[in-house]
Every structure is written in structure tokens, then in C-alpha cells.
Amino acid sequence: MYAVFDQKELLVLLQDFHELTDLRAVVFDAWGMDILSYPKQLPAFCRLVRSSDGGSIGCHLCDQNACRTAQKEGKTVIYACHAGLIEMITPILVEGATVGYLLLSHIVQGADEQAEWQMVQHLCSQYHIDPNQLYQTYQQLPRTPYRVMKAASDLLSLSAKGLYQQRLAQLVPDSSLSRLNRFLHEHLAEDLSCQRLCKELSISRTALYNLATSAYGCGISEHITRLRIQKAIQLLTETTKSTNEICHEIGIGDYNYFFRVFRRHTGVTPKAYRRQLCAKSEGQSPSCEVKRE
């Protein structure tokens, strides 16, 4: 079964969180991919950290780990991100199934400015960012006292639980969307042209377009690309397959195109992603012994 989100109403919720807390609010889908956020643009501090290959990968891995932890715990989790900022994430549950996540990010308490800054400086030193720039952008982040952070955490949990009751997140067990999702995941390595999808689902191109934009917030081609990049990330992380093999397995025949699309979505190249992933692991795991191209 799959979930459909009412993105228009969800955006109002994210705007309300930002108005109350001055924090960036994000919705992840069940696979840990950002599907909606407010404000849309990251704060200057996060943009600076992500400007380095290591920082971009660190953000992605941190988000993925936070989603896994929230799913495992089944409740709101408050944690320090890879760059030393506080974040809180809670699972969106529909009939017991985790269909997504709500996140409040880039939180600085300001209770002990010197200690908090030293932690940020220490964690970000691996990214070789100019200390003056890092400090200037860090100072621009809002300060969120513990009492506000605790209240935001409570509201985050209640909001996630209320999405199903308010029909902002719904399971669709047997519908065109369910059949589309199932077909995409089962045939990701194959031709997924609009013509084929319309034929398989017995719907028109207009109906396919409307289905994709309402469920994913983008066109069907962009959604398929997201799925393929998600699969590529999984294969880069969990297997020793070469990038050429991964291209074949995710249905992208042109390596140069894969290279460009992967970098557009993650900020780094596939090889750089795997190299940084291996560098972050403790010792050399089998997944770091990559096959030659």
C-alpha cells in the first residue's frame, strides 16, 4: 500500500511551524526523500556546508539515518546532525504503516553559545570550510530556547498523528496510484515511457500527468528519476557493483546522463558519494571494495 499527501494543506502546516518557531519544516516521503519544505531555500549555514562534497553527503546520510531511527522508534526523535545543529523528526503513521516523516531542522539553542559553536566548528572541520564564513552563517541561525524546542517537539508529534485524521495523508491500497507505484518499483530497470505506463494502467496521458502531480508534486518523468537515484544510492551504499552495473540496474543506459542526474540530486558524483561513504565508515567494509569499471 502507498500514501498520498495533500501537499497544498501540508504546506500550510509547514508555514505555520515556521511562523511559530522560525525553523525550517520538511516533509520526507517513506524513502527519506524531501518532497516538501518551507522555507524552500536552505539557510545560508546549510548551503555553505553542502557546498563541499563531504558536507553534501553528510547531510544526505544524516537525513536517511534520522528517518530510519524515527521509523524504528515509532516516535519523535531529537538528535544532533552531522554539522552540530539540533533537529527533530517524527514518523507519519497511517494505520500503523510509516508513510513519511516531519522534520524541524537547523536548531541552535543558544544556552551555551561558546560550547555549541565549538561543537559545530569541530564537526565541520572535516569539510574544510572557511572558519569566518562558517561563523558568520552560524550566527544568522535563529536561537530556539529549550522550552520552545520542547513545545515544537510536542506539536510535531501531534501534527504527524493528525495528518491521517485530517486526510492529509492517506493509504491507497488498490487504485491507479497504487498500481502505478507497484509497476514503477517492479520495472524500474525497464523502459518507463509515458506511452508504456498509460498502456499498462489503461489511462490517458492527461490522467497520468494529473495522478503524478497530485501524488508526487512533480511530473512522472521527474518522479521516475527520483526513484532511480534512490535505488542508485542504495546500490552504492550496500553493494560492490560498479557504476556501469548500477546504471543498467536502474534503467539508465547513458552513464554521462546518470552522472549529471545523480550530481543534480545529491550534489556529488556517484564515485565521490561512495568514496565519502567509505571514508566515513569504520575501517574498510566489503562494500568499499568496489568493482572496477
C-alpha positions in Angstrom: 0.0 0.0 0.0 1.1 3.6 -0.7 0.3 7.0 0.6 -1.0 10.1 -1.0 -0.2 13.5 0.6 -2.3 16.6 0.3 0.6 18.9 -0.5 -1.4 22.1 -0.5 -2.7 21.7 3.0 0.7 20.2 4.2 2.4 23.4 3.0 0.1 25.4 5.2 1.1 23.3 8.2 4.8 23.8 7.4 4.3 27.5 7.1 2.6 27.6 10.5 5.5 25.7 12.1 7.9 28.3 10.6 5.8 31.2 11.8 5.7 29.8 15.3 9.3 28.6 15.6 11.3 30.4 12.8 12.6 26.9 11.9 12.6 25.2 8.5 10.0 22.4 8.3 10.3 19.5 5.9 8.2 16.5 4.8 10.0 13.4 3.7 8.4 10.5 1.9 8.7 6.9 3.1 12.1 6.6 1.4 13.5 9.6 3.2 13.4 11.9 0.2 12.5 15.6 0.7 9.1 16.1 -1.0 8.0 19.4 0.6 9.7 22.1 2.7 9.2 25.6 4.0 11.0 27.9 3.5 12.1 26.3 0.2 15.6 27.6 0.4 18.0 26.2 3.0 19.6 28.6 5.5 23.0 30.1 4.5 24.8 27.8 7.0 23.4 24.7 5.4 24.1 25.9 1.9 27.7 26.6 2.9 28.1 23.1 4.5 26.6 21.4 1.4 28.9 23.4 -0.9 31.6 20.8 -0.1 31.3 17.2 -1.4 31.7 15.8 2.1 29.1 18.2 3.6 26.5 17.4 0.9 26.9 13.6 1.5 26.9 14.2 5.3 23.5 15.9 5.1 22.1 13.2 2.9 23.3 10.3 5.2 22.2 12.2 8.3 18.6 12.6 6.9 18.5 8.9 5.9 19.7 7.8 9.3 17.2 10.1 11.1 14.4 8.6 9.1 15.5 5.0 9.9 15.7 5.9 13.6 12.3 7.5 13.7 10.8 4.6 11.9 12.4 2.1 14.3 11.4 4.2 17.4 8.0 5.0 16.2 8.1 8.4 17.8 9.7 11.8 17.7 13.5 11.7 17.8 15.7 14.7 18.7 19.3 14.5 17.6 22.4 16.4 16.6 23.0 16.5 12.9 26.4 15.8 11.3 27.2 19.6 11.4 26.3 20.0 15.1 22.8 21.5 14.8 19.8 20.0 16.6 17.0 18.5 14.6 13.8 16.7 15.4 11.9 14.2 13.3 8.8 12.2 13.7 7.2 9.4 11.6 3.9 9.9 9.8 1.9 6.8 10.6 -1.2 5.7 8.7 -2.9 2.5 10.0 0.5 1.5 11.6 2.5 2.0 8.4 5.2 4.6 8.2 4.4 6.6 5.1 6.7 9.6 5.6 8.3 11.9 8.2 8.0 15.5 9.5 11.3 17.3 10.3 12.2 20.6 12.0 15.8 21.5 11.2 18.9 23.7 11.9 18.1 24.3 15.6 20.5 26.2 17.8 19.5 26.5 21.5 21.9 29.3 22.4 22.0 28.2 26.0 25.8 28.0 25.9 26.9 29.8 22.8 30.6 29.1 23.1 30.2 25.3 23.7 27.6 25.0 20.9 29.8 26.9 18.5 32.9 24.8 19.4 30.9 21.6 18.7 29.8 22.9 15.3 33.3 24.1 14.4 34.8 20.7 15.4 32.3 18.7 13.4 32.5 20.9 10.3 36.4 21.0 10.3 36.4 17.8 8.1 34.7 19.8 5.3 37.5 22.4 5.1 35.1 25.4 5.1 36.5 28.9 5.8 36.0 29.4 9.5 35.0 33.0 9.2 32.2 32.2 6.7 31.1 29.3 8.8 30.8 31.5 11.9 29.0 34.3 10.0 26.4 31.9 8.7 26.1 30.1 12.0 25.3 33.5 13.7 22.4 34.0 11.3 20.6 31.0 12.5 17.7 31.6 14.9 18.1 30.7 18.6 15.5 28.3 19.9 15.3 28.1 23.7 14.7 24.6 25.2 11.1 25.5 26.2 10.3 26.4 22.6 12.1 23.4 21.3 10.1 21.1 23.7 6.8 22.7 22.6 7.7 22.4 18.9 8.5 18.7 19.5 5.1 18.1 21.1 3.3 19.9 18.3 5.4 18.0 15.7 4.2 14.6 17.2 0.6 15.7 17.4 0.7 17.1 13.8 2.1 13.9 12.4 -0.6 11.9 14.2 -3.4 14.2 12.9 -2.4 14.0 9.3 -4.4 10.8 8.7 -7.5 12.1 10.7 -7.4 15.2 8.6 -7.0 13.2 5.4 -3.7 14.9 4.6 -2.0 11.5 4.3 -4.0 8.5 3.1 -3.2 4.9 2.2 -4.4 3.9 -1.2 -4.4 0.1 -1.2 -5.8 -0.6 -4.7 -6.0 2.4 -7.0 -4.4 3.8 -10.1 -1.7 5.3 -7.8 -1.1 2.0 -6.1 -0.8 0.2 -9.4 1.5 2.9 -10.7 3.8 2.8 -7.7 3.9 -1.0 -7.8 4.7 -1.1 -11.5 7.4 1.5 -11.2 9.2 -0.4 -8.4 8.9 -3.7 -10.2 10.0 -2.5 -13.6 12.5 0.3 -12.7 15.2 -1.1 -14.9 13.0 -1.2 -18.0 11.5 1.4 -20.4 9.1 3.6 -18.4 7.9 5.9 -21.1 4.6 7.6 -20.7 3.2 5.6 -23.6 4.0 2.3 -21.8 2.7 3.5 -18.4 -0.6 4.7 -20.0 -1.0 1.3 -21.7 -0.2 -0.7 -18.5 -2.6 1.4 -16.4 -5.2 1.9 -19.1 -5.3 5.6 -18.5 -4.7 8.7 -20.7 -1.6 10.8 -20.7 -3.6 13.6 -19.1 -4.8 11.3 -16.3 -1.2 10.1 -15.8 0.1 13.7 -15.6 -2.6 14.6 -13.0 -2.0 11.5 -11.0 1.7 12.2 -10.8 1.5 15.9 -10.0 -1.1 15.4 -7.2 0.7 12.4 -5.6 4.4 13.4 -6.1 4.3 17.1 -6.7 6.1 16.7 -10.0 5.8 15.2 -13.4 6.0 11.4 -13.9 9.5 11.6 -15.5 10.9 13.5 -12.6 9.4 11.1 -10.1 10.9 8.1 -12.0 14.3 9.9 -11.9 14.0 10.3 -8.2 13.2 6.6 -7.8 16.2 5.6 -9.9 18.5 7.9 -7.9 17.2 6.4 -4.6 17.9 2.9 -6.0 21.4 4.0 -7.1 22.1 5.4 -3.7 21.0 2.1 -2.1 23.3 0.1 -4.5 26.2 2.4 -4.0 25.8 2.0 -0.2 25.0 -1.7 0.1 26.8 -3.4 -2.8 30.2 -3.5 -4.6 28.6 -3.1 -8.1 30.3 -0.7 -10.5 28.6 2.5 -11.6 28.1 1.0 -15.0 26.3 -2.0 -13.5 24.2 0.3 -11.4 23.2 2.3 -14.5 21.9 -0.9 -16.1 20.1 -2.0 -12.9 18.2 1.3 -12.5 17.3 1.7 -16.2 19.6 4.5 -17.3 21.6 3.4 -20.3 23.8 6.6 -20.7 26.4 6.8 -18.0 27.1 10.5 -18.6 23.4 11.2 -18.1 23.4 9.2 -14.9 26.5 11.2 -13.7 24.7 14.5 -14.3 21.4 13.5 -12.8 23.0 11.9 -9.7 25.0 15.1 -9.1 22.0 17.3 -9.6 20.0 15.3 -6.9 22.8 14.7 -4.4 25.4 17.4 -5.0 28.2 14.9 -5.8 29.1 12.3 -8.4 28.4 8.6 -7.8 32.1 7.8 -7.3 32.5 10.7 -4.9 29.4 9.6 -2.9 30.8 6.1 -2.5 34.3 7.3 -1.7 33.0 9.6 1.0 30.7 6.9 2.3 33.6 4.5 2.7 35.7 7.2 4.4 33.0 7.7 7.0 32.7 4.0 7.8 34.9 2.5 10.5 37.7 0.7 8.6 37.2 -0.9 5.2 34.0 -2.8 4.9 33.3 -5.2 1.9 31.1 -2.5 0.3 34.2 -0.3 0.0 36.0 -2.8 -2.2 34.3 -1.6 -5.4 34.5 -3.4 -8.7 36.5 -1.8 -11.4 34.6 -0.1 -14.2 
